[in-house]
């Protein structure tokens, strides 16, 4: 039966809201929001959807739910059985190739045509931000927030919904009830109590940031012949992103600065920050030297950049006469501040990937992919263009799980896979092509620098290494598994191994695991992993880990036991100089009967570190983790979990002993046949927080600004820009309740 939309009817809805905000520390402000939606069928096979959301709010939505509602969005989508088009704000996600992956929040136009066995897609417009990737090592007892930008970097805003987060290789889900929450405006991430963070954890995040240095345009194209259910598939992807050198977003470039960009090649030149404003500045100039003239009493507006000691000409000081922080000239090479700023380089980046797959049978498949990239870091300069281009190759073969039946007998199943990937120097993609935590997997130099006692202020161990090569690199990997039923349970034998060859680095790794299980009655497993890396003739690394686990069900009781031993060490000229050695034991007991589920576990930890001075092992810390959980299901469902962790560091180790507590209590109640639902939540977490002060700075003449002198937000029409100044982090206990 045809519905109202099938006859061409359109449904229109919307809302308009106003709010007035006033407080003791702010002026009266007016905020408003407009939401309009249109949906329906223009013809029997043509459906249209339109959305308009506009709010004059200078911030991103909160990343506390799995699904986000955009604050500002314009979208028109037309769909038919073969063709669909989108205009406005949308997401593009290409996942079908190794080197042509692309995941962006964009605004522009998208068109897609679907035929019999093929599909063509193209889009173009403006990017909402710059793609970035970061890997962070966890801090003991710190759930967050973890900064996605390096310490001291200019404040960045993350594009809402653009992030993908991995913890120890497992992709996580955003939301209060899931794994993590994210503060898009502060570019920080906080993990929920269900994900306990310690110094062994690795965090990987891909995301987009706003505040591009230039207006950035994009174009994408993709074709697909065949499909997942067909024996042959061919896919091509072309991607392009380019900065408009004539449209810098943050500054106005003078003719002299444009000339310096043309002569700079791929290295960012320095440009002066001083702007002649005639009046209202803080500095005057004498013989090319800037001298403080008093607030709003000079002819120049000047900002100073901190440099390494001995590379600047100015120092900062608190003037006894002015009573303010000022910058004073002390001579070339005698200071650590300069009235200069690195000029942004307009870049262009193109990637083409062609991938094919053929499956002679349902179980056997072969795949190949070739890709080329062209990254020009400075499009206005022909200098240094010899390193713009790079290439990559990927070959794979896989035999999926196949039954072994010699002479008709059941001999179990087997699966085997082989993979080879190589990239040339200077190859760079527009999306992630390396697996998260690659340094842990292959014992790279990043891992060597990160292990051992003592922490740096910045916990980042890698930046933008997910998509940019650091030289020629080749990876070969093999994996396989054998499964068979036995009188005592199902037996699984699995293993993998591989080799990484890169510029000045080699690594071999292998692992195997055996497991036997019988439904949920019992399970036992044992596995080993070994990694051997070689950075030079005199610097070698070795990892050896062994893990054993067992669990059983005895009536309503489910005991479990786990033991882990690991040794990771680096030797220089056959002398131990860096590494860790771990011993962990975990004992658990769960009870499940009827509506009640309860469980508890205790984990004992010991860790040693390599003392380079003594070339021997020393105790780092002893730790203990206590875990408890309880859930009762009935008319009122009550669930709770609590984790207590304490680490006692040995004498002489830089860290002090730490203690962390994570807890969550949930109460759910449903009544009136499900028509009424109520919930209460209570959380306790350990985290770090920084004080944040918002300042308004007058923008240079001609530069775009978004705020007036009272802090009201007027995009592109203000005279001031907002700057966030952060204080030092302090550990806090966060209590949160909700209903």
C-alpha positions in Angstrom: 0.0 0.0 0.0 1.4 3.4 -1.0 2.0 5.8 1.9 1.7 9.6 1.8 5.3 10.1 0.7 4.8 7.8 -2.3 2.4 10.3 -3.8 5.0 13.1 -3.7 4.1 14.5 -0.3 6.8 16.3 1.6 7.0 16.6 5.4 8.4 19.9 6.7 9.3 20.5 10.4 11.5 22.8 12.4 12.1 24.9 15.4 13.5 28.3 16.5 14.9 28.9 19.9 16.3 31.8 21.8 18.2 32.0 25.1 19.6 34.9 27.2 22.7 34.2 29.3 23.9 36.5 32.1 26.4 35.9 34.9 28.6 37.6 37.4 31.7 37.2 35.2 30.2 37.9 31.7 28.1 40.3 29.8 24.5 39.6 28.7 24.6 37.5 25.5 21.9 36.2 23.2 22.1 32.7 21.7 19.7 31.4 19.1 19.2 28.2 17.1 17.3 27.3 14.0 16.4 23.7 12.9 14.5 22.9 9.7 14.0 19.5 8.1 12.3 18.4 4.9 11.7 14.8 3.8 9.6 13.0 1.3 9.2 11.7 -2.2 9.4 14.0 -5.2 8.4 11.0 -7.4 7.7 7.3 -6.8 11.4 6.4 -7.0 13.0 9.7 -6.0 13.3 10.7 -2.3 14.6 14.0 -1.0 15.9 14.8 2.5 17.0 18.3 3.6 18.3 19.5 6.9 19.4 22.9 8.2 20.8 23.4 11.6 22.3 26.8 12.6 23.4 27.8 16.0 25.6 30.9 16.7 27.7 29.0 19.3 31.5 29.2 19.2 32.1 25.6 20.2 31.8 22.0 19.2 29.2 19.5 20.5 30.2 17.4 23.5 31.7 14.0 22.7 29.8 12.2 25.4 27.4 10.1 23.3 27.9 7.5 20.6 25.8 9.6 18.1 26.5 13.3 17.8 24.1 16.1 16.7 25.9 18.7 14.6 25.6 22.3 15.8 25.8 23.7 12.3 24.8 21.6 9.3 23.3 22.1 5.9 22.4 19.0 4.0 20.3 18.2 0.9 20.2 14.6 -0.3 18.4 13.2 -3.3 18.1 9.4 -3.6 16.9 7.0 -6.3 17.5 3.3 -7.1 20.5 4.1 -9.3 21.6 7.6 -8.4 22.0 9.6 -5.3 23.5 13.1 -4.7 24.4 15.0 -1.6 25.0 18.8 -1.2 26.2 20.4 2.0 27.9 18.8 5.0 28.6 15.0 4.8 31.2 12.3 5.6 33.3 10.4 3.1 34.8 7.1 4.2 36.7 4.9 1.8 37.7 1.6 3.3 38.1 -0.8 0.4 41.9 -0.4 -0.3 45.1 -0.4 1.8 46.5 2.9 0.6 43.4 4.7 -0.6 41.7 4.9 2.8 40.0 8.3 3.3 37.9 9.3 6.3 36.8 13.0 6.4 34.1 15.4 7.5 33.5 17.6 4.4 31.3 20.2 2.9 30.6 20.2 -0.8 28.9 18.0 -3.4 28.8 14.2 -3.6 27.3 12.1 -6.5 27.1 8.3 -6.8 25.8 6.1 -9.7 25.1 2.4 -9.2 24.8 0.1 -12.1 24.6 -3.7 -12.6 27.9 -4.9 -11.0 29.6 -1.5 -10.9 29.5 1.8 -8.9 31.0 5.2 -9.6 31.3 8.0 -7.1 32.8 11.5 -7.1 32.8 14.5 -4.7 34.4 18.0 -4.4 34.3 20.9 -2.0 36.0 22.3 1.0 37.6 20.3 3.9 36.5 21.0 7.4 39.9 20.4 8.9 43.4 18.8 8.6 43.8 15.0 9.2 46.1 14.1 12.0 47.2 11.0 13.8 48.8 10.5 17.2 49.9 7.6 19.5 50.1 8.2 23.2 51.4 6.0 26.1 49.1 5.7 29.1 50.0 7.1 32.5 49.6 5.0 35.6 46.3 6.0 37.4 45.3 8.6 34.9 42.1 8.0 33.0 42.6 11.4 31.3 42.4 13.9 29.8 45.1 13.0 27.3 46.0 15.9 25.0 45.9 15.1 21.3 48.1 18.1 20.5 51.8 18.2 21.7 52.7 20.2 24.8 53.2 23.9 23.9 51.4 23.6 20.5 48.8 26.2 19.4 45.4 25.2 20.7 43.5 23.1 18.2 39.8 22.2 18.0 38.9 18.6 16.8 36.1 18.3 14.2 33.2 16.7 16.0 32.8 13.0 15.1 36.0 12.8 13.1 38.0 10.8 15.6 38.8 7.1 15.6 40.3 5.7 18.8 42.3 2.5 19.5 43.4 1.1 22.8 46.1 -1.6 22.6 45.0 -2.3 19.0 41.2 -2.5 19.8 39.0 0.2 18.3 36.8 1.9 20.9 33.4 3.4 20.9 32.6 7.0 22.1 30.0 7.6 24.8 29.4 7.8 28.5 28.1 4.2 28.5 30.9 3.0 26.2 34.7 3.5 26.3 35.6 7.1 26.2 34.4 10.7 26.0 36.2 13.5 24.1 36.3 17.3 24.6 36.4 18.6 21.0 37.2 22.2 21.9 40.1 21.3 24.2 41.3 18.4 22.0 41.5 16.0 24.9 40.2 12.4 25.5 39.0 10.8 28.8 38.5 7.1 29.3 35.6 5.7 31.2 36.0 3.4 34.3 35.5 0.3 32.2 38.8 1.0 30.4 41.5 1.1 33.1 44.5 3.0 31.9 48.1 2.2 33.0 51.6 2.8 31.8 51.5 -0.4 29.6 48.5 0.9 27.6 48.9 2.4 24.1 46.4 4.9 22.7 46.1 5.7 19.0 43.8 8.5 17.7 43.1 9.6 14.1 41.2 12.9 13.9 40.6 16.2 12.1 41.5 19.6 13.4 40.0 23.0 12.4 42.0 26.1 12.1 43.7 25.3 8.8 46.4 27.7 7.7 44.9 28.0 4.2 41.5 27.3 2.8 41.7 23.7 1.7 39.8 22.2 -1.2 39.3 18.5 -1.9 38.2 16.2 -4.7 37.7 12.5 -4.6 36.7 9.8 -7.2 36.1 6.1 -6.9 35.0 3.3 -9.1 34.1 -0.3 -8.2 33.6 -3.2 -10.5 32.3 -6.4 -8.9 31.6 -6.9 -5.2 32.3 -8.9 -2.1 30.1 -11.7 -3.3 31.7 -11.9 -6.8 34.9 -13.8 -7.8 36.4 -10.7 -9.3 36.6 -7.1 -7.9 38.5 -4.1 -9.2 38.5 -0.8 -7.4 40.2 2.5 -8.0 40.5 5.6 -5.8 41.8 9.1 -6.6 42.1 11.6 -3.8 43.3 15.2 -3.9 43.6 17.9 -1.2 45.1 21.3 -2.0 45.6 24.6 -0.1 44.6 27.8 -1.8 47.8 29.8 -1.6 45.8 33.0 -2.2 43.4 32.4 0.8 45.4 32.1 4.0 43.0 31.7 6.9 44.9 33.1 9.9 47.3 35.8 8.6 47.7 38.3 5.8 50.9 37.7 3.8 52.8 40.6 2.5 54.6 40.7 -0.9 57.9 40.2 0.9 56.6 37.1 2.8 55.2 35.7 -0.4 58.6 36.1 -2.0 60.2 34.2 1.0 57.7 31.4 0.5 58.8 31.1 -3.2 62.4 30.8 -2.1 61.9 28.5 0.9 61.3 25.1 -0.7 59.8 22.7 1.8 61.3 24.5 4.9 59.0 27.0 6.6 60.5 30.5 6.4 60.2 33.0 9.3 58.1 36.2 8.8 57.9 39.2 11.1 55.0 39.4 13.5 55.1 43.2 13.8 52.2 45.1 12.2 52.1 48.9 11.9 48.8 50.0 13.4 49.7 53.7 13.8 48.1 53.8 17.2 46.8 51.2 19.7 50.0 49.1 19.6 52.4 48.3 22.5 55.8 48.8 20.8 57.7 51.4 18.9 60.8 50.8 16.8 64.3 52.3 17.1 66.8 51.3 14.5 64.9 48.1 13.8 64.7 47.2 17.5 61.3 47.0 19.2 61.0 48.9 22.5 58.0 48.7 24.8 56.0 51.9 24.7 53.2 51.1 27.1 49.8 49.4 26.6 48.1 50.9 23.5 50.7 53.6 23.3 52.9 52.4 20.5 52.7 52.3 16.7 53.3 48.5 16.3 51.5 45.4 17.4 54.2 42.8 18.0 54.1 39.1 19.2 57.2 37.2 20.2 58.0 33.5 19.6 60.0 31.5 22.0 63.2 29.9 20.6 66.0 27.7 21.9 68.4 29.5 24.2 70.9 31.5 22.3 68.8 31.6 19.1 66.8 34.8 19.9 67.5 38.5 20.3 64.9 39.3 23.1 64.2 38.1 26.6 60.9 38.4 28.6 60.8 40.2 32.0 58.5 41.8 34.4 59.1 45.6 34.1 59.3 47.4 37.5 58.4 50.6 35.7 55.4 49.3 33.7 54.4 46.5 36.1 53.8 44.2 33.1 55.5 41.4 31.2 57.5 42.9 28.3 60.1 41.8 25.8 63.5 43.5 25.8 66.3 43.4 23.2 69.5 42.0 24.5 71.5 41.4 21.3 71.5 38.9 18.5 72.0 35.4 19.8 71.8 36.4 23.4 68.1 35.8 24.0 65.3 33.2 23.6 62.5 35.2 21.9 62.1 36.6 18.4 59.5 38.8 16.8 59.0 36.3 14.1 56.6 33.4 13.2 57.0 30.4 10.9 55.0 31.2 7.7 52.5 28.5 6.7 53.4 26.6 3.6 50.5 26.0 1.1 50.6 22.3 0.2 48.9 19.9 -2.2 48.5 16.1 -1.8 47.3 13.6 -4.3 46.9 9.8 -4.1 45.9 7.2 -6.6 45.3 3.6 -5.7 44.2 0.7 -7.8 43.3 -2.6 -6.1 42.1 -5.9 -7.5 40.9 -9.2 -6.0 40.2 -12.6 -7.6 38.7 -15.6 -5.8 39.1 -18.9 -7.8 37.0 -20.6 -5.1 34.9 -19.6 -2.1 37.9 -20.4 0.2 40.8 -19.0 -1.8 41.5 -15.4 -2.8 44.4 -13.3 -4.1 44.6 -9.5 -3.9 47.0 -6.9 -5.3 47.2 -3.1 -5.0 49.5 -0.4 -6.3 49.4 3.2 -5.2 51.2 6.5 -6.1 51.3 9.7 -4.1 52.4 13.2 -4.9 52.9 15.5 -1.8 54.2 19.0 -2.5 54.7 20.7 0.8 55.0 24.1 -0.8 53.2 24.6 -4.1 54.5 28.2 -4.7 58.1 27.0 -4.7 59.8 24.7 -7.2 62.6 24.1 -4.8 62.8 20.6 -3.1 60.2 19.1 -5.5 62.4 16.1 -6.2 61.1 14.3 -3.1 57.4 14.8 -3.8 56.5 11.4 -5.3 56.3 8.0 -3.8 54.8 4.6 -4.5 53.5 1.5 -2.7 52.6 -2.1 -3.4 50.5 -4.6 -1.5 50.1 -8.4 -2.3 48.0 -10.8 -0.3 46.7 -14.4 -0.5 44.3 -16.1 1.9 42.9 -19.6 2.3 39.9 -19.1 4.6 38.9 -21.9 7.0 38.8 -25.1 5.0 37.9 -28.6 6.1 40.6 -31.3 5.9 39.2 -34.6 4.8 41.8 -37.2 3.8 40.0 -40.2 2.5 36.8 -38.8 3.8 37.9 -38.6 7.4 37.4 -35.4 9.5 40.9 -34.1 10.2 39.9 -30.6 11.3 40.1 -27.3 9.5 42.9 -25.0 8.4 43.3 -21.4 7.3 46.5 -19.7 6.0 47.3 -16.1 5.0 50.3 -14.3 3.4 50.8 -10.6 3.1 53.5 -8.4 1.6 53.6 -4.6 1.7 56.3 -2.2 0.5 56.5 1.6 0.3 59.1 3.8 -1.3 60.8 6.8 0.4 58.5 9.8 0.5 55.3 7.8 0.0 52.4 9.5 1.9 48.7 8.7 2.0 45.7 10.7 3.1 44.5 8.1 5.5 45.9 5.4 7.9 47.8 2.5 6.3 49.9 1.4 9.2 48.4 -0.6 12.0 48.1 1.1 15.4 50.9 0.6 17.8 53.4 -0.4 15.1 56.3 0.5 17.4 55.2 -2.1 20.0 54.7 -4.8 17.3 58.1 -4.4 15.8 60.3 -2.8 18.6 61.1 0.3 16.7 63.1 3.3 18.0 59.9 5.0 19.3 59.4 2.1 21.7 63.1 2.1 22.8 62.8 5.8 23.7 59.5 5.2 25.6 60.2 2.3 27.9 61.8 2.6 31.4 61.1 4.8 34.5 60.7 8.5 34.3 58.1 10.3 32.2 58.3 13.3 29.9 55.8 16.0 30.1 54.4 14.9 26.8 53.2 11.3 26.6 53.1 11.2 22.8 55.3 8.5 21.2 54.4 9.1 17.6 52.7 11.7 15.4 51.4 11.4 11.9 53.2 8.1 11.4 50.1 6.3 10.4 50.2 7.7 6.8 53.7 9.1 6.1 56.7 6.9 5.4 60.1 7.6 6.9 62.0 5.9 4.2 61.8 2.7 2.1 60.0 -0.1 4.0 58.9 -3.6 3.3 56.8 -5.9 5.5 56.1 -9.6 5.0 53.7 -11.5 7.2 52.4 -15.1 7.4 49.6 -16.4 9.7 47.7 -19.6 10.1 45.4 -21.6 12.3 44.4 -25.3 12.7 41.3 -26.4 14.6 40.1 -29.9 15.4 37.7 -31.6 17.8 39.2 -34.0 20.4 37.7 -36.1 23.1 38.6 -33.5 25.7 37.5 -30.4 23.7 38.1 -28.3 20.6 41.8 -27.8 20.0 43.1 -24.6 18.3 46.7 -24.1 17.2 47.5 -20.7 15.7 50.6 -18.7 14.8 51.9 -15.7 12.9 55.3 -14.4 11.9 56.8 -11.7 9.8 59.7 -9.4 8.9 60.0 -5.7 8.7 62.9 -4.1 6.7 63.2 -0.3 6.7 65.9 2.3 6.3 68.5 1.4 8.9 66.2 -1.0 10.7 65.2 -4.7 10.7 62.9 -6.7 12.8 61.6 -10.3 13.0 58.6 -11.4 15.0 56.7 -14.6 15.5 54.1 -15.9 17.9 52.1 -19.1 18.5 49.2 -20.1 20.7 47.5 -23.3 21.6 44.0 -23.5 23.2 41.6 -26.2 24.2 38.0 -25.5 25.2 34.7 -27.4 25.8 31.8 -25.0 25.5 31.7 -22.9 28.7 32.8 -25.8 30.9 36.5 -25.1 30.7 39.2 -23.4 28.6 43.0 -23.4 28.8 45.5 -21.7 26.6 49.3 -21.0 26.3 51.1 -18.7 24.0 54.5 -17.2 23.3 55.8 -14.2 21.3 59.3 -13.3 20.3 60.6 -10.1 18.5 64.2 -9.5 17.5 65.0 -6.0 16.2 68.3 -4.6 14.8 68.8 -0.8 14.5 72.5 -1.1 13.9 75.5 -3.5 14.2 75.7 -2.5 17.9 72.1 -1.8 18.9 69.7 -4.8 19.2 66.4 -5.4 20.9 64.6 -8.6 22.0 61.1 -9.2 23.3 60.0 -12.6 24.8 56.6 -13.1 26.4 54.7 -16.1 27.7 51.1 -16.2 28.7 49.0 -19.0 30.2 45.3 -18.7 31.1 42.6 -21.2 32.3 39.0 -21.0 33.4 36.2 -23.4 34.3 32.6 -23.6 35.3 31.7 -25.5 38.5 28.0 -25.3 39.1 27.4 -21.5 39.6 31.1 -20.8 40.2 33.6 -19.8 37.5 37.2 -19.6 38.7 40.0 -18.3 36.5 43.7 -18.0 36.6 46.2 -16.2 34.4 50.0 -15.9 34.4 52.2 -13.7 32.3 56.0 -13.3 32.0 57.6 -10.8 29.6 61.1 -9.5 29.0 61.8 -6.6 26.6 65.5 -5.5 26.5 67.8 -3.5 24.3 71.5 -4.2 24.2 74.2 -1.8 23.0 77.5 -3.5 22.1 76.1 -6.6 23.9 75.6 -4.6 27.1 72.1 -4.3 28.6 71.1 -0.6 28.7 67.3 -0.3 28.4 64.3 -2.6 29.0 61.6 -3.9 31.2 60.8 -7.3 32.8 57.3 -8.2 34.0 55.7 -10.9 36.2 51.9 -10.8 36.5 49.5 -13.3 38.2 45.7 -12.9 38.1 43.2 -14.9 40.2 39.4 -14.5 39.6 36.1 -15.9 40.7 32.7 -15.2 39.2 29.3 -16.3 40.5 26.3 -16.5 38.1 22.9 -17.9 39.2 19.5 -16.7 38.3 19.2 -12.9 38.4 22.5 -12.4 40.2 25.9 -12.0 38.7 29.0 -11.2 40.8 32.7 -11.4 40.3 36.0 -10.4 41.7 39.7 -10.7 40.8 43.1 -9.8 42.2 46.2 -9.2 40.1 49.7 -9.1 41.4 52.3 -7.2 39.4 56.1 -6.9 39.5 58.2 -4.9 37.1 62.0 -4.5 36.8 63.8 -2.1 34.6 67.3 -2.1 33.0 69.7 0.0 34.9 72.1 1.2 32.2 74.7 2.3 34.8 75.0 -1.1 36.3 74.0 -3.0 33.1 71.7 -5.1 35.2 68.0 -5.3 36.3 66.5 -3.2 39.2 63.1 -3.3 40.7 60.8 -0.6 39.3 57.5 -1.2 41.2 55.2 -3.8 42.8 51.6 -3.5 42.1 48.2 -4.9 42.9 44.8 -4.5 41.2 41.6 -5.4 43.1 38.4 -5.7 41.0 34.8 -6.4 42.0 31.5 -6.3 40.1 27.9 -7.0 40.9 24.7 -7.1 38.8 21.2 -8.0 39.8 18.4 -8.1 37.3 14.8 -7.7 38.3 12.1 -5.0 38.3 15.0 -2.7 39.4 18.3 -3.6 37.8 21.3 -2.7 39.9 24.9 -3.0 38.5 28.2 -1.8 39.8 31.9 -2.2 39.3 35.0 -1.1 41.3 38.7 -1.2 40.6 41.4 -0.3 43.0 45.0 -0.1 41.9 48.1 0.7 43.8 51.7 0.8 42.7 54.6 1.0 45.1 57.8 2.2 43.4 61.2 1.2 44.5 63.6 3.6 46.2 65.5 5.8 43.8 62.9 5.6 41.0 61.7 9.0 39.8 58.0 8.2 40.2 56.2 8.2 43.5 53.8 5.5 44.6 50.4 5.9 42.9 46.8 4.9 43.8 43.8 5.0 41.5 40.1 4.2 42.1 37.6 3.6 39.4 33.9 2.9 40.1 30.5 2.9 38.5 27.0 2.3 39.9 23.9 2.0 37.7 20.3 1.7 38.7 17.7 1.0 36.0 13.9 0.9 36.6 11.1 0.3 34.1 7.4 0.6 34.8 4.0 0.9 33.2 4.8 -2.0 30.7 7.9 -0.3 29.5 6.3 3.1 29.0 8.3 4.6 31.8 12.1 4.2 32.1 14.3 5.7 34.8 18.0 5.4 35.4 20.6 6.7 37.9 24.4 6.6 37.3 27.2 7.4 39.7 30.9 7.3 38.7 34.3 7.9 40.4 37.4 8.3 38.3 40.9 9.5 38.7 42.1 12.1 36.1 44.2 15.2 35.6 42.8 18.6 34.9 44.3 21.9 33.8 43.1 25.3 34.7 42.0 27.1 31.5 41.8 30.9 31.0 40.2 32.4 28.0 41.8 35.6 26.7 40.7 38.0 23.9 43.6 39.3 21.7 43.0 42.1 19.1 43.6 40.7 15.6 46.2 42.3 13.3 44.8 44.8 10.7 43.3 42.9 7.8 43.2 39.5 9.6 40.0 37.6 10.1 38.5 37.6 13.7 35.5 36.1 15.3 34.8 38.0 18.6 33.9 41.5 19.7 35.5 43.2 22.8 32.9 41.6 25.1 33.5 38.1 24.0 30.4 37.7 21.8 30.9 35.3 18.9 30.5 36.8 15.4 32.2 34.5 12.8 34.5 36.6 10.5 33.0 39.9 11.7 34.9 40.6 15.0 38.0 42.5 16.0 39.4 39.9 18.5 40.4 36.3 18.5 40.1 33.9 21.5 43.2 32.3 23.0 43.1 29.6 25.7 45.9 29.7 28.2 46.3 26.4 30.1 47.9 25.9 33.6 49.8 22.9 34.9 47.9 19.6 35.3 46.7 18.6 38.7 45.4 15.1 39.8 41.8 15.1 40.9 39.1 12.6 41.9 36.0 13.1 39.7 32.6 12.2 41.1 29.7 12.2 38.6 26.1 11.5 39.2 23.3 11.5 36.7 19.6 10.6 36.3 
